[in-house]
């Protein structure tokens, strides 16, 4: 029975790790489009993304609880197998750590995240409801953790910040693709996107044509006259 619970803890860690990666890496443009089409889970995802710290905290707390539970149960199993009077009884916690650490890292975190990253949007759709349910169950712990962290930050003179989850610099970095790299963004499109980010720093005189340099034609001019003027 205890061994089955350990396996369940590893699977729980894998789920929360995959859900965390999916929540971060999902294609939000596609999800927004699905939400506009009435897909309930996609709409819930976009609403939850307004305050992502709640679900992300729940996912990380779920991983932590799974790790602690697996470690405690593995230690209990080793104590039972080694026997309380055995010569290696006192080393049970050490061997539990040695055995469990690579298993939890590979099967509980690294592998689920690597697999999820390749199909994050699809995984986000089927993990969202369970993750939201876990967040509801863990609300007291998540709330307490946020309060403690906030108190520590204020004590250190660093008030809590609520920066956007995706910043302007993140978006700029996303579109800074190599001209000849594996992408379907053409060079002229990349330059246009870069121009959008720089628009706030562009002076009006840099993009407008002075009136004296504007080519104008009379309102009553024919198409032939207009074409001749523009040549």
C-alpha positions in Angstrom: 0.0 0.0 0.0 2.8 2.5 0.9 4.6 1.7 -2.3 1.5 2.5 -4.3 1.2 5.8 -2.5 4.8 6.6 -3.3 4.1 5.9 -7.0 1.0 8.1 -6.7 3.2 10.9 -5.2 5.6 10.7 -8.2 2.6 10.8 -10.6 1.2 13.8 -8.7 4.6 15.6 -9.0 4.6 14.8 -12.7 1.1 16.3 -13.1 1.8 19.5 -11.3 5.1 19.9 -13.2 3.4 19.4 -16.5 0.5 21.7 -15.5 3.0 24.5 -14.5 4.9 24.2 -17.8 1.7 24.1 -19.8 0.3 27.2 -18.0 3.4 29.1 -18.8 4.2 27.9 -22.3 0.7 27.6 -23.8 -0.1 29.6 -27.0 -2.2 32.4 -25.5 -3.2 33.7 -29.0 -4.7 30.4 -29.9 -6.4 30.0 -26.5 -7.8 33.5 -26.8 -9.2 32.6 -30.2 -10.7 29.4 -28.7 -12.2 31.5 -25.9 -13.8 33.8 -28.3 -15.4 30.8 -30.0 -16.9 29.7 -26.7 -14.5 27.0 -25.5 -15.1 27.0 -21.7 -11.6 25.8 -20.6 -9.9 28.3 -22.9 -12.0 31.1 -21.5 -11.2 30.0 -17.9 -7.5 29.9 -18.8 -7.5 33.5 -20.1 -9.3 34.6 -16.9 -6.9 32.8 -14.7 -4.0 34.3 -16.6 -5.0 37.8 -15.3 -3.6 36.6 -11.9 -1.2 33.7 -12.8 0.5 33.6 -9.4 -2.5 31.7 -7.9 -2.3 28.7 -10.2 1.5 28.8 -10.4 1.8 28.8 -6.6 -0.7 25.9 -6.4 1.4 23.9 -8.9 4.6 24.5 -7.1 3.0 23.7 -3.8 1.6 20.5 -5.2 5.1 19.5 -6.4 6.5 20.3 -2.9 3.8 18.3 -1.1 4.3 15.3 -3.5 8.1 15.4 -2.9 7.7 15.5 0.9 5.0 12.8 0.9 7.1 10.5 -1.3 10.2 11.1 0.9 8.4 10.3 4.1 6.7 7.2 2.8 9.9 5.9 1.2 11.7 6.4 4.5 8.9 4.5 6.3 9.2 1.7 3.8 12.9 1.4 4.3 12.5 1.4 8.1 10.1 -1.4 7.8 12.3 -3.4 5.4 15.5 -2.8 7.4 13.9 -3.5 10.7 14.1 -1.3 13.8 16.9 -3.5 15.3 18.8 -3.8 12.0 22.3 -2.3 11.7 21.3 0.1 8.8 18.1 1.4 10.5 19.6 4.8 11.2 20.6 5.3 7.5 17.1 4.9 6.2 16.5 8.6 5.5 19.8 8.8 3.7 19.0 5.9 1.4 15.5 7.2 0.9 17.0 10.5 -0.4 19.5 8.6 -2.6 16.8 6.4 -4.2 14.1 9.0 -4.5 15.9 12.1 -5.7 16.7 10.9 -9.2 13.3 9.3 -9.6 11.5 12.5 -8.6 13.8 14.7 -10.7 13.5 12.6 -13.9 10.0 11.3 -13.8 8.4 13.9 -11.5 9.8 17.1 -13.0 12.3 17.0 -16.0 10.5 14.5 -18.2 7.0 15.9 -17.8 8.1 19.4 -18.4 10.1 18.4 -21.5 7.2 16.5 -23.0 4.7 19.2 -22.1 6.8 22.0 -23.7 6.3 20.3 -27.1 2.5 20.4 -26.9 1.8 23.0 -24.2 -1.5 24.3 -25.4 -3.1 20.9 -25.6 -1.8 19.9 -22.2 -3.0 23.2 -20.8 -6.6 22.4 -21.9 -6.8 19.1 -20.0 -4.8 20.1 -16.9 -6.5 23.4 -16.3 -9.6 22.1 -14.5 -7.6 19.7 -12.1 -5.1 22.5 -11.5 -7.8 25.0 -10.7 -9.4 22.4 -8.3 -6.1 21.9 -6.6 -5.6 25.6 -6.3 -9.0 25.8 -4.6 -8.1 23.0 -2.1 -4.7 24.6 -1.4 -6.1 28.2 -1.0 -5.2 28.5 2.7 -1.7 27.3 2.1 -1.2 29.6 -1.0 -2.7 32.5 0.9 -0.4 31.9 3.9 2.7 31.6 1.7 1.9 34.8 -0.1 1.4 36.6 3.2 4.7 35.3 4.6 6.6 36.2 1.4 5.0 39.7 1.3 5.9 40.3 5.0 9.5 39.2 4.4 9.8 41.5 1.3 8.3 44.5 3.2 10.7 43.8 6.1 13.6 43.9 3.7 12.4 47.2 2.3 11.3 45.7 -1.0 7.5 46.0 -1.4 5.6 43.4 -3.5 5.6 44.1 -7.2 2.9 43.1 -9.6 4.7 43.3 -12.9 3.0 42.0 -16.0 3.5 38.3 -16.5 4.7 39.0 -20.0 6.7 42.3 -20.2 7.5 44.5 -23.2 11.1 43.2 -23.1 9.8 39.6 -23.2 7.7 40.4 -26.3 10.7 42.2 -27.9 12.9 39.2 -27.3 10.3 36.8 -28.7 10.4 38.5 -32.0 14.1 39.0 -32.2 14.5 35.9 -34.4 17.5 35.2 -36.6 16.8 36.2 -40.2 17.8 32.8 -41.6 16.7 30.7 -38.6 13.8 28.2 -38.5 10.9 30.7 -38.5 8.1 31.8 -40.8 8.5 35.5 -39.9 10.0 37.3 -43.0 12.7 39.9 -42.7 10.3 42.8 -43.6 7.8 41.5 -41.0 10.4 41.4 -38.4 11.4 45.0 -39.1 7.8 46.1 -38.9 7.4 44.4 -35.5 10.6 46.1 -34.3 9.2 49.4 -35.5 6.1 48.9 -33.5 8.1 48.6 -30.3 10.1 51.8 -31.2 7.0 53.8 -32.1 6.8 55.5 -28.7 10.3 56.8 -29.1 9.8 58.0 -32.7 9.4 61.7 -33.3 6.5 62.8 -35.5 8.9 64.6 -37.9 10.6 61.3 -38.6 7.4 59.7 -40.1 5.5 62.6 -41.5 6.2 64.3 -44.8 6.4 68.2 -44.7 3.5 69.9 -46.4 5.9 71.6 -48.9 7.1 68.1 -50.0 3.6 66.6 -50.4 2.7 65.7 -54.0 -0.8 67.0 -54.6 -3.2 67.0 -57.5 -6.4 69.1 -58.1 -9.6 67.5 -57.0 -11.1 67.6 -60.5 -8.0 65.9 -62.0 -8.6 62.8 -64.1 -7.1 59.4 -63.5 -4.7 59.9 -66.4 -3.6 63.2 -65.1 -3.1 61.8 -61.6 -1.0 58.8 -63.0 1.1 61.2 -65.0 1.8 63.4 -62.0 2.9 60.4 -59.9 5.3 59.0 -62.5 
